[in-house]
Amino acid sequence: MHSHRQVRQPGLIYTGLCALLLFSHSAGAFDFLTLPPSPRATGAGGVLTTAGMEDPLAPIINPGAIGILANHGVIAGCVYAPSTRWFPDWDDDDLRYWSRAAIAGVSAGQASRWTKRKIPVSIGIGYSEVEFRATYDRYGTGGEITRVTDRQYSHGASFGLGYDGPIKIGLGVTTKRVRDTFSENDASGWGADYGLVFFAPFPQVLRADRPRQDGVSCFVTPQISYAATDVGKAVEYVSSPGGPTYLTPLPRTGKVTVGVGAGLASNEAHRPPWQLLSVEVAVQGEDELVLREENGHKYVQPLGDIHVFGDLILGKGNGRIVKRRGCEVNCLDAFYVRRGSEEWAADGYVIESEGWGLRAMGLFRIVQRLVPEAESSRTVKYLARHVDAQLNESRWIVSSPADDTRFRSVSLFFMP
């Protein structure tokens, strides 16, 4: 079975985006869906850490993140800046890729102020857009040159459920419409993403029935998550107006992430918990779940060739999956540094990445403690509890024209 499985080539996806999207669909339809939609995750090698779930773009990678975000009773939006230059050395700005997302979540736990009883469940909904656009010269049969702009894009609606007890669980599903108008092709179809996120912050799990005590405490948070993305029927392509049609599958993939975070948190009765310092490491295995054959294609089981214990926990590799490793360091919930890598074992190809982030909520809390007047200010207190903004930037480090490609996003949050 493995000898017939097509492995996505990094040279096609990263250093040959133009050729792939303009001239060939033989490697798989809608390959833009496999590009990194979240600059925050990209900085950590494309891996979503538990802190990385607090990103409105995270549900594009794993819809289970909607449930985790909904646990906060949040309204949030994010824009991934479309100014990304994919090939800086080529001095070409005609390739554009961007994503946008908006999320709203309601936590039943917020009703405890009236019912005097905590209800640890939440519901979230979301909307997302992902688009890849290229402007290029198209040559006609008579030698004429036409400047055209073609697109691949998806629009998705998401729904998620969250559990906010001693353990945290997020479940989510996204239904999306995809379309491709590249190189005189025209195709559209429907797909879906499914996700599950689970993490257990210790010692909260062990002390679930005890009131929170003031002071500084240690915590350890293991996590595991799974996502099946681009699940759907094969898409029918029309190669040219009135021309022949052919079927090609969406790039269905399975992703498993295993990680752990640890650090110090400040607990005060009249304030939300504040992470003073934390370090998270995570590893992810990804495999394409499409088996292409001469007379068509079929799908394989949800994990593909991913062996959770051997590949992710023990660190072994089987040569048939994409393996990502990521690390994120957080200081005062305000400053973030990330580092990661993405390894295509079948080709011996490695993409490294790094990134940083700033978070307004952590800065508000720093001001509260450093400026005496801010401690009594209702405005600062309100901002520290209910408003947040995040700026995240990352870049690729790779031996190809895509080296130093930079990604940036801005997120806004309101927590009633």
N, C-alpha and C positions, 0 to 999 in steps of 0.2 A: 504493500500500500504506500509506503513512504517514498518509493522510487518514482511515483507518479505525482506526488504532491508538489505543487509549485511553491517555491519560497520567494517571497517578495524581495527583489534585489535592491539594496540601498543605493546603488548607482542609478537605478531608474527613478527611485523616489526622491533622492536628495540632490544628486549631481546631474540628473538628466530629466528634471521635471518638465522642461520645455518639450523635449522630444517625446517623452511619455504621453503627455496630455494632448499634444497637438497632432501627433502622427500615429499613435498606436494604442489600441485597446486590447491587444492580445495578452498583455500581462495582467489584465483584470480591469473591470470597469470601476469608475468613480474612485480612483486611487487617491484623490485628494482627501477622501474620508479617513485615510490612514495618517495624514499629517498631524503634527501636534497642535491641538486647539488652545492650549492653556500655557502662556508664558511662565506661570508659576510652576507648573509641573515640569515643563521643559528644562528649567534650571536644575531640577533634581533628576535628570535623565529620562523624563517622561513619566515618572512614578508619582502617584498621589500618596503623600503621607497623610496621617490623620489631620494635621494642621492644614494640609493642602485641600482637604474637603471643604474648608471655609473659603471657597472660590466659586463664584457663580458659573464659571466655565467648567468646573469639575464634572457636573453631570453629563457633559458631552463625552467625557472619557468613561465615566461610570455613573449611570442614572441613580444608583443607590445613594450618591452624595446628596440628592434632593432631600431624602429623609433625614440625613444628618443636619443639613442646613435648616430644615423645618423645625428641628428640635429647639432652635433658638428663637422661633417665632419671628422670622426675618423677612424683610422685603429688600431685595438686592438686585443690582444690575452690573454688568461688566461689558467693556468694549476692549477688544484686542485690536490695537492700532493697525490700520491697513497699510502703514508705511514700511512694513517689513521688506527689506531688500534681500532676496534669496541668494544672489550671487554677487557679493560686493566687488570681487576682482574683475567681473565682467563689465562693471559700470553700466548695468542695464536695469532700469527701474520699471520695465513693462510687465513684470510678474507681480501679482498682488494676491495675498491670502489674508483673510481675517475672520473673526468669529465674534458673535454678540450673544448675550444671554440675559434673561430676566427671570427672577424667581420670587415667589411669595409663599410663605409657610405660616401655618397656624399651629401653635402648640397648645394642646388641651391642658397642659400643665399650668398655663397662664390663668386658667379658670380657678386655680386653687385659691386665689385671693378672695373669691366669692364663695366657693364650695368648701373651703378649709380642708380640701382633700386633693392631694397631688394625683394627677392623671398623666402618666408618663408616655403619652402617644402624641403624634403630630402628623399633619398632612401638608404636603407641599405640591405646588404646580410650577411649571416653568415653560419658557419658550426660548429657542436657540436658533441661530443662523450660522452657517459655515459656508464660505464662498472662496473659490479660487478663480482668478481672472487673469487672462493673458492677452496682450495686444501684440500683434505680429503682422508681417506682410504675407498675404496669400497670393500665389501666382496662378493666374488663369491659363486656360489652354492656348490662348493667343499671345501669351507672354505679358499680359497686363498685370499690374501689381495693385492689389487692393489692401488697404490698411483696415484690419478687422479686430474686434475684441470679442473673445469667446469666454464662456463661463462654465464652471461646474459648481453646483450649490445644493445645499439641503436646508430645509426648514423643519424644525422639530417641536412637538408639544410633549411635555413630560408630566408624569404624575408619580409622587413618592409618598411612602409612609415611613415614619420614624418611631423608634422606641428609645426613651431617654431615662431609663432606669439605672441600676448599678452597672449594667452593660449598655452599650450604645449599638443600635441596629438601624440600618437604612436600607429600604427596598425601593426600587424605582424602575420605571419603564418609559421609554421615549418612542413615539411614533413619528416618523419623518418622511417628508417628500423629497426625493432627490431628482436632479435633472442635469443633463450634460449636453452642451451645444458645441463642443470642440470639433474642429476640423471637419465642418459640414455634417457631423453626426448630430442626431437628435434623439435623445432617449430620456425617459423619465420613469420613475417607479416609486414604490413604497418600501420602507425598511423599518426595522425596530431595533432598539437597544434595551438590554435587560441588565440590571445590576444589583448586587448585594454587598453591603459593607457591615463589618462587625468589628468592634474593638471594646476592650475591657480595661478601663483605667483602675489600676491598683494604687493605693489601698481602698479606694472608694467602694470596690466590690465587696471587700471584707467588712466595711463599716457602713453598709447601706442603711442600717437602722439606728445609727448614732448621729447626733447633731454635729455639724461642722464646727471644729475648734479653731480659734484664732491662732495665728502663728505661721511659720514656714514649714512646709512638709515636702517630702519626696514623693514622686509618683513614677509609675512604670505603666506604659500602655501598649500592650500587644495588639496587632490588628491583622485581619485577613479580609480580602475582598475578591469578588469575581465579577466580571462583566463579559457578556456576549454582545458584540456590536455588529451592526449592519446585517441583521437577520431578515431575510426576505426572499421573495421569489426572484428568479433570473429576470433581467431587464432586456427588453427588446430594443435593439438599435436599428435605426434607419440610417444607412451609410451615406445616402444622398437623397435629395428629393426624387421620389419615384423609384429609387434604387432598391436593392435587396435588403432584407432584414436578417439579423442574427441575434441569438440569445447569449448573454454573458452574465455570470453571477455577480452579486455585490461582494466586496472584499470582507466576508464574514470572518470575524476573529474572536478568539477567547483569550481573556487576560486574567491571571491570578496574581495577586499581590500579597506578600507577607512582610510584616515590618514590626518594629518596636520603637517606642519613644520613651525617654526618661528625662527627669529634670526636677526642678524646685519650683514650688508654687506658694504664693502668699494668700492666706485665707483670713478674711476679716468679716465679721458678722454683718456689717453695714455696707460692704462692697462686694462686687463680683470677684470670683477667683482670678488671680493674676499670675501668669507664668513668668517667673523671674529669669529662668534659663532652662532650655530644653534642647535635646539632641534627638533627632529621629533618623533611623536608617531603614530602608525598605528595598526589597528586590522583587522584580516582576518578571513573569514568563508570559510570552504571547505567542500564539500559533494561529496560522490561517486554518480555518475549518472547512475549506473547500478542496475537494479532490478533483482535479481536472483530468479528464481522459480524452482520448481521441474522438469519441463519439458523444461527448457531453461532459457533465460534471455531476458530482454528488457531494453531500456534506458528511462530515465525520462527527464523532461524539464531542460534547461541549468542551472538554479539556484538550482535545487534539493530542499532541505529543508532549504536553506539559506533565511532568511528574513532580507534584508539589513537594514531597519530602526530599527526593533526590536532587532535583534541579534547583529548588529555591532554598530549602532549609539547609541541606548539606553542601550546596554550592556546586554540585556536579552539573555537567552540561551534556546534552545528547546530540548536539549539532543540528537539530531540526527546529529550534525555536529562537525567537528573539528574546534576549535577556537584558533587562534594565536594572541598574542599581542607582539608588539615590540617597542623598543625605541632606538634611536641613537643620540648621542651628538657629534657634530663636533666642533673642535677648530682650527681655522686658515686654514681650508682645508687641514690639515696635520695630525691631531690626532683624532681618532675616538674611542668612547667607546659605546658598545651595550649591551642591556639586553632584554630578551624576554621569552615567555612561550608558550607552546603548550598544549592545554587541550582537552582530549578525554572524552567528557561529559558522553557518554554512560557507561564508566567504572570508572569515577572519577579519571582518570589517568592524571598526569601533568608532562610534561618535561620542565624543565627550561634550559636556555642557556645564555651564556655571551660571549663577544668577544671584540676584539680591532682591529684597523687598522692604518697603516701608509701610507701617500701619498706623493710622491716625489714632485708633483707640488706645494703643499702648502709649503714644505720645501724650494724649490727654491725661492718662494716669500718672505719667512722670511729672507733668506740670502740677497736678494736684498735690504731689508730695514735696515738690521743690519750692513751690510758691505758696506761702501761707494764705494769701488772699484768695487763691484759686480753690483752696480747700473748702471755703465757705461760699463759693460762688455757685448759685443754682445752675447757671449756664454751663459751667465746666462739668458739674456733676451730671447734668443731663447728657452732654456730649459723650462723656466717658462711659455712660451706661447704654445709650441708645443709638449713637451714630458712629459709623466707621467708614474709612476710606482706605484703599490699598493701592499701592503702585508696585508693580512687579516687572522686572526686566531679566532677560536671560540671553545667552548667546551660545552658538555651536562652536566647538573646537574640533576641526576635522580636516584631514589632508585632501581637500577638494575645493573647487570654486565656491562651495557653500560655507567655507570657513569664515567665522566672524559674522555670520548672519545673526541679527539681533531681533528679539521679540519683546514687545512691551504691552502691558494691559493696565487699565484703570478700573477699579471696582468701587461701588458705593453701596453702603448697607444702612438700613434703618431697622432697629429692633424695638417695637412698641413696648 
